[in-house]
Amino acid sequence: MRQVAISATALITSLLCASPGIAGSDDAKQLYSKHCAACHGENGDGIGTAEKFLYPKARDFTRGVYKFRTTPSGSPPTDDDIYRSIKYGVAGTSMPAWDRMTEKQLLGLVQYVKTFSDIFEDEEAMEKPVTLTKESKNTAQSVASGKKLYVELECNKCHGDEGRGDGPSAATLTDDWDNPITPYDLTLGPLLMKGGAASADIYRTLVTGLDSTPMPSFAEELNPAQTWDVVHYIQSMSTVSLDAASLAPQKTPTLKAVKVNDQFSLNPNDNAWQNIEATKIRLRPLWAMDDWVKEVSVQVAQSSGELLVRMQWQDKTQDANIGNTTDFRDGVAIQHVAAASPDDYLGLPFIGMGDDKEEVTIWQWKSDWQTAIDKDGFVMIKSKKTDEKSKRSSPVDVVKAKGFGTLGDIPVSQQNVKGKAVWKDGVWTVVMIQKLNSQSELAKHKKLPVAVAAWDGSANNRGGHKAVSNWMELELN
């Protein structure tokens, strides 16, 4: 739980003392360059190659101003505050969890990030974490008191009367650098509350504020009992479960291919899938939006000659029209790096479609292709490079990339992934199948890094406006 992580500062300090030179190590610098610089910039200024795809924008470390802290407003974060953001990510943003990195790698990144600002050398600026009082009972009376305070403090002007982030001032809010900023939709609880949705997390946010944003500290306006009342009212707005599992940091899962003897068909509802355990993967939007594909359930099966992937997710509307330029399609993709190990973060490329050193292979299912194939048995596709048209009988497009804007066509003869999908009762179910032969990169490995992305057409998702996972490990037989 995050409350436990908050008390770990002494442990981190002792580990840093036992690892001299960790901040200036080549590993920390290379890890930052590989996985952080595309968003935060090589110089830590928040201007990386992915900057135009991100909202909210990545943190500019050179300013020494941090939103998520246990320290009072206006003071720098502790090492543990930075560590927590790196390891567990930031909900509702493109900042993923890096919980599969080693402790040494995480600690190295903490110290490397601090080198971008001299605020951490100012001993007078450093303050101790705020003290959290014991939580009062969450009762109907506490919630009612919190609701009254919520209005008196004018929280509704930004967050709205029902906490949906749609108050009268919401559209006009900016951060200290005039970037538009969106108030939390409090009804989404742990899915969107970036500082955490547990009681202690909300209390801390109320008393520390979010520096560089319109969210102030209420340490002087509220006494501890009143602060807990507001916490309880905010939690009462959540439409998402606030049980222990939902509030705990989401660990990066491992996908395991189940060895099967059954013959699977392309039918997404084939009964054979009932015997394969599903792994739930939480996704993060690269661009802040009211709605996105929040979670995809993935099943992987492996026979002697095929690898099969089944993905399911909730989507209220079926966006699958082809040729209508005012609409956007639904979609899902899984990418892998055949030449890398999931344990080697120094060898892994940037999550955003690879980088100039490491190529990724992407299988992308497209709903409009599915519509055309269901209707006519094929879809006509124009090559990005040659403008030549070709017939496709599968709604899955296999492409290669080495970074943003580098998607490359693969000849029709090498399009070796079949697929089919159905939408029913607000749920998409997609199956992708590849033969494990000489053309399959997957046939050569026992484990490799994979990641998932999804698009919701109704949310105007397209291209880089999507929801993504971090790198995971896929174990094959």
N, C-alpha and C positions, 0 to 999 in steps of 0.2 A: 504494500500500500504506500501511497505517497507520504503519509504521515511518518512512516518508518524511514523513508529516504531522507526526510528533512533532518532527522537527528543523526545522520551519518557523517556530518562534517568532520568530526574528530577522526573518524576512520580514514576518510579521504586524505586529510592532512598527514596522517601517519604514513599512508602509502606513498604519498608524494615525497616525503622526507626519505623514505627508503629507496626511492628511485631517482637518484640525482640526474639532472640533465634531461628529464623527461619532456619538459616544455620545448626544448630546442632539438629534440630527437628528429632524425630524418623520417621516422615512421609517422610521427604526429603531423609533420609538414606534408608528407605524401598523402596521408589519409584525408587531410583537409582539402588538398588540391584535387583529390579524386572524387570525394563525395560531398564536400561542402561548398567549394568555390563556385560551382555552376550557379548556385543560388546567392550565396553570401559574397561572392567576388574573391578573386585571388588576394586582394588587399584588404579584405574584410569590410568593404564599404557597401555591401548589399547590391552591387552591380555586377552580376554574373551573366553567363550566356543564357540562363533560364529566366532571367529577371522579367522579361515581357510576358511570360506564361503564368506568373505568380501574383496572387492577390489573396490576403495581404502580402506586402512585399517582405522579402527576407530581412532579418535584422542587420542593421549597419553597426558592426562591432566597433568601428572607429570612434563612435560618439560616446561609448561607455554608458549608454542608457538601456536598461533592461526592464521589460514589463513584468516578467515572472520571477519574483524574488520573495524571500522570507524576511528581508530587511525593510526598514521604514522607507517611505516615499522619498525619492531624491538621492538615495544612497546606492552604492554598487551592490550587486548580488554576491552571495558567498560562493565559494567553489562548488559546494553541493547544489546550489540553485542551478548553476550552469550544467553541472553533471546530470541533474535530473532531467533538464530539457533535452539534452543530447540522448540520454539513454532511453527515455520514455516518449520522446517526441512531444508535439503540441497538437492537441485535439482540434479538428476542424480546419487545419492548415496543411500546407505541403511539407511541414517539418516531420519526417518520419521518426520512428523509434529505432535506435541503433543498439538494441539490447543484445545482439549477437556478437558485438565487439568484445574483446577482452577488457578486463579492468585496466590494464596498462594502456591500452589504446584509448579508452574513454578518458582516463586521467590525463593522458598526453594531449588530447584535444581540448580539454578544459584549460590547460595551461597555455596552449597555443592560441586559443581564442582570446585570452586575456592580453596577449602581446600587442593586439591591435589598438589598445587604448591605454593611456598612462593613468587613467582614473584608479587603476588597481595599485598604483605606486603611491597614492595619496592616503597616508595612514589616517589623516583627519576625516576623510570622507567615509572610511569604512565603519560600519555600525553593526552591532549584534542583531541577530534575528529577533523579530517581534515575539512577544510572549502570547501564547494562545491559552485563554482561560478554559476551564472545564466546561464542556457543552451542557447547556440546560436541557430539560426534557422537551422533546418535540411534541407539543400538544396543540389542540385546536386553538387554545387561548394564545399560545406563542405565535402560531401562524397568523391569527387575526391581528395581533400586535405588529407583527412584521409587515403585514399588508398595509396597515395604517402608516407605518414609518416609510415604506416604499414610496407612498404617494407624497408624504411630507418632505422627503429628501429629493423629490422630483425624479426618481429613477424611471418613472413611466415616460418622461419626456424623450428618453433615448430608447429604453427597452420596451416601451409600449405598456398599455394597461394589462395585457395578458402575458407580457414577457416575451413576445415574439420578435423583438428587435425592430418594431415598426412604429416607434413613437414619433411625434411630430418633428423632432429634431434629428431623427436618424439619418435622413438623406443629406444633411448638411455637415455631418461630423468629419473632421480631419485630424490627423495626428500632428505632431509638432513640426513636421516637414511638409505640411499641406497635402499629404496623401489621403484620399478618401478612406474612411474607416467605418466599419459596420459594427454596431453594438451586438452583443451576444443575443442569440435567440435562446432564452433561458428554458424554453420548453424542450430543447434537445439535450439538456443536461450533459452527460459525459461525452456526447458526440461532438459538442461544440464549445463547451466551457474550457477555454484554453489553459486556464490555471488549475483546472481540476474541479470536479463536481462533488467530491466528498465534503462533509461538513467542515472539516478543518481547512480544506482548500478554499472554500467560499469565504469563510471567516477571514482567512489571511488576505484574500483579495480585497475584501472590504476595508481592512485596516491599513494595507500597504498601498492600495491603488495600483494602477497600471501606468507606470511612468511613460511619458511621451504620447499618451492618449487622453481623451476627454474623461476617462474613468478616474475620479479622484480618490484619495484616501478619506475614509469617514471616521478615522481614529479620534478626532476631536468632537465630532457630532454625535457619536453613539457611545454609550457605555457598553461593557461586555454583554450584559443581559439583553440589551436592545440589539446588539450585533447578532447574537444567536437567534433572536426572533426574526430578523431579516433573513438570516441563513435559512431558517425553517420555511419561511414564506417562499423564498426562491426555489427551494427544493420541491415545494408543493406544486409548482408550475410545471415540473418536468413530466413529459409524456413518455420518457424513456425510463426503464427500470433503474433504480438506484440501489440495487442489491450489491453485495460485496464483489461479485464477479464483474459487474459492469463498471464499478468504480475503480477497481484495481487496474494498474497499468497493463495494457494489452501486450502480451508477449508475442514476438514474431513466431508463427507456427512453422512446423516442418511438414511438407507433403510427402506421403509415403504411397508408392504404387503398390497396390495389392495384387499379388500373383493369382491369376484366375485360369480356370479351364473352360469356363462358360464361353459360348459364342455370343458376342454382343452384336446387336444390329445398330444401325444409325438412328433408330427410334429413341429419342431422348427419354422416353418413359419405359424403356425396356425393363422388365422385372429384375433382370440380373443386377441392376444398380442397387437394389434394395439390400444387397449383402455387402456393399462397399461403404465404409464409414466416410462421412463428409467432414472436411475441415473448414471452419468458418474463418474467413479472412476479412478483417476490417479495412476499408479503403479510406483514403484522405483526398479531399478535393484540392487540385492544384490552384483552382480559382474559387474564391469564396462564393457560395451560391445558396439559395434558399433550399434547394433539394439536390441530392446526388445519390449515386448508388453507394450505400453505406457499407454493405457487406455482401460478399460473394461466397457461397458454399461450393467447395471444390472436392471432387472425387477423382481419383486416379486409379486405373486398372491396367494391368499388363499381362498379356498372354504371351505365348511363345513367339508370336509374329507381329503383335500390334501393341501400341500404347494408346490408351483411351482416356480422355479427360472430359468430365461432365461438370458444368458450372450452372448454378442456379442463383437468382437474385430477385428481389421484389422490385417491381416497376409498375406503377398504377396504370400507365398508358402504353399501348403498343405503337411505337413510332417506327414504322417500317415502309413508308412511302418512298418510291424511287422517282427521281426526276423533278420533284417539287423543290425548288431552290429556297423556298421560305421555311421549309421544315428541316429538322435534323434527325438523324437516325439513332437508334439504340445500337449498342455494340459492346463486345467484350474481347479482351486479348490476353494472351499469356506469352511472355517473352522469356528466352533463356540465353545463357552464354555458354556455348559448348566448350570453349577453351579455358574456362575459369573454374576455380573451386569455391563453393559457397563459404568455406572457412577462411578464405584469404581475401580480406577486405582491401589489401593493397593491390591485389590483382583484379578485383572486380571493377567494372566500369561504373560510371555514374548511372543512377537508376533511370534517368530520363532518356531512354532509347540509346544507351551506350555512349561511347566517346570516341575520339579520333584514334585511340590505341586499341580498343576492344569493341568488336562488332557484336551486336545482338541479333537474334533471330526471333521474329514475332509472328505468332499465329493470331490473326484478327478475324473474328466473326462479325458480319455486317448484316443488319436486319433488312435493309433494302435489297441486298443481294438475295437473301432468303425469300423475300416476297416474289422477286422475279423468277427464281428457280422453282418455287412452288407453283407458279402460274404457267411458265413456259418450259421448264426443264433446264433452263440455262439463263445466264446473264451476260450481256455484252460489256466488256471492259476495255477502256482505252489506256494504252501504255503511257506512263508519265514521260518516258524518254523518247519514244518514237511516234507517239500518237496513233500507232496501229491498234486496231480493235481485235479482240479475241473472245471466244466463247469460254465461259467458265461454268462448270457443273457443280461446283462446291461454293457455299457461301463463306468459306474461310480463305482469306488471302494470306499467303506466307511471304513476308518481306524481310529485308535486312536493313540495318541502320547502324551508323557510327556517330550518333549525336542528333540533336534537334535539326530538323529540316533535311535529313539525309536519307529518308526512306527510299529504298531502291527496289525496282521491280525484279521479280524472279520469273524466268521464262515459264510459260504454261506447262511445258514438259517436266518442270521441277516443282510444280505445285502439288505436293504430296500429302496434303492434309484434307481429309473429307470432313464434312460437318453437316449438322442439321439442328434446327431449333424449333421450339413451339412456345407460344405465349398463351397462358390460360390463368384466369382468375388472378391477374396482377402479378404473375410470376413468369419470368423467362427461364427456360431450361435449354441449355446448349450442349451438344456433344461434338467433340473433335476427335478424329481417329487418324493416326499415322502408322503406316507399316514400318516395322523395325528392320529395314533392309540396308543396303549399301548407301542409299541416298539419305538415310536418317542420321542426323547428328546424335540423337538420343541413344542410338544403339551402341555407341562407343563408350558410354559412361555409366557409372554406378550411382553417382550423385552429381548434381550441378545446380547452379543458382537459377531461380525463376522468379518472376514477378507478374502480378495481375493488374489489369486496368479495365475500366468500364465507362461507358458513355450513356447518358440518359438524354434522348432527343428532346423530350419535353422541357428539360432544364437548359436547352440550347447548348448542350455539350457537343463539341466537335474539335477535331485536331487535338491541340494541347489542353483544351478545356475539358478535363476528365478527372476521374478519381482513380487513385493508384495505391498499390501496396508497396512495401519495401521489398528488398531481396529476401527470398526464402530459400530453403534447401529442399530440393526434390530428390528423394531416394528411390532408385530403381533397383530391380532385381537382376 
